[in-house]
Amino acid sequence: MFWKIVGALIVAWVAFMVLGAVIGFVFKAVLWIAIIGGIAFLGAAGYKAISGGKKDPRRINRY
């Protein structure tokens, strides 16, 4: 009976370790994707601000 309890505890511990590793990896992956996406967004917004948005010939001149 003692070894069944110890075995169940070891199996539960291994399951929690694997689950924690998977969740940790997913969290880190999502975090890095968000960081890279934010940098790309800021870069695109900065490029558009520096290059001047009024040079587009398709834009309607209202002034």
N, C-alpha and C positions, 0 to 999 in steps of 0.2 A: 504494500500500500504506500509506503514511504517513497519508493522509487517511482511510482506512478505520479505522485504529486510533484516530485522533483522533475520528472520528464515533462509533465505538463507545463511547469513553470519555465523550463528551458525552451520549449516550443513556443510558448507565448512571448518570451523575451526575444527570441530570434525573429518572430513575426513582427513585433514592434520595431525592432532594429531595421528590418527590411522596409517596413512601411515608412519609418522616419527618413531613411535614406532616399526613398523615392520622392516623398513629399519635399524634402530639402532640395533635391536636384531640380524638381519642377519649379519651386519657388525661386531658386537662383537663375534658372533659365528665363523665367518670365521677367525677373528683375533686370537681367542684362538686355533682353529684347526691349523693355521699356526705356532703358538708358540709351540704347542705340537709336531707337525711334525718336526720342526727345532731341538727341543731338542732330539727327537728320532733319527734323522739323525746324529747329533753330537755325541750322545752316541754310535751309531753303528759304526761310523767312528773311534771314540776313542778306542772302544773295539777291532776293527780289527787292529788298529795300535799298541796297547799294546800287543795283543796276538801273533802277528807275522804272517804275511801273507804267509810265505814260508813253513809252516808246512803242507800245503795241499798236500796229496799224488797224487792228480790228476793234479797238476801243472807240466808243462814241465820244466825241469832244463836245461837252455841253457848255463850255465857258469860252 
